[in-house]
């Protein structure tokens, strides 16, 4: 149990890093909560009344589910495979409700843009990325990325089959002192 709590604490700490720096600033989180409640009203006629804390817990659960893989998301709450760090954080019913209604933009005003549902979210993340200070110390190195697809584009000469039958792609990656890739 202590190990599970430690993993959950690490994920929450990473979520704090995630929100404090670039990606999920407070305004983005407020927009996601607002649009999720709005979409629930549009579909069912009543709001699901989720808060920012609920959305943070939902994102933390998703991050933790990415670390601890089980066959189905409902297995984290099942009696046989129950994972306390997730199951005690949020009930399955609340998780499924948020998962069902999560939205990043208002559906009532469709646009000719193919990405109108995620465009506001992507633009806010882009603005946050551009607002971060540029670091003075960089580290640039080659990084191998596993690739499971069939098409490799024009970089086919870099894809070498691995021992597991997956291809690997080599790209250059730059890191700064805080650890942002």
C-alpha positions, 0 to 999 in steps of 0.5 A: 500500500505504501508503494501505491501511495508513493506512485500516486504522490509522484503522479500528483506532483507531476500534475502540479508540475504540469499545471504550474509550468506550461500545459494546464494553466488555471484558465485552461482548466477553467475552460475545460470545466466550463465546456464540460458542464455546458456539453452535459447541459446540451445533451441531458438538460442538466449540469453534472456540476464538476469542479476544477478539483474534480477535473484535476483528479480526473487528469491525475487518474488518467496519468496514473492509468498511463503508468499502471496498465490494466486491460480495461479502465473499469478494472481499476475499480473491480474487486479482483484487480482494484487499484486503490490509488485510483479507486479511492481518488474518484468513484467509477461513476464520477469518472465515467460521467466526466469521461462521457462529457469532457469537452474543450470547446462549445459544440453549439457553434460549429465552424468550417475548421476541422479542428474547431473542437480542440482549436481553443485548447491548442491555441491556449497551450501554444500561448502558454508555451510561447510565454515561457522564458527561453532557457540559456542552457540546452542539451541536444541529443538523439532520441529513439522513438518506437513506431508501431505504424506501417508508414514511416514517411520520408524518413524510412532510412532511419527506421530499423526493425527492433527485436520485437518487430516494431520499427524505431525512429531516430529524432533529435530532442532538446532539453532545458534545465528544468527537464522540459523536452 
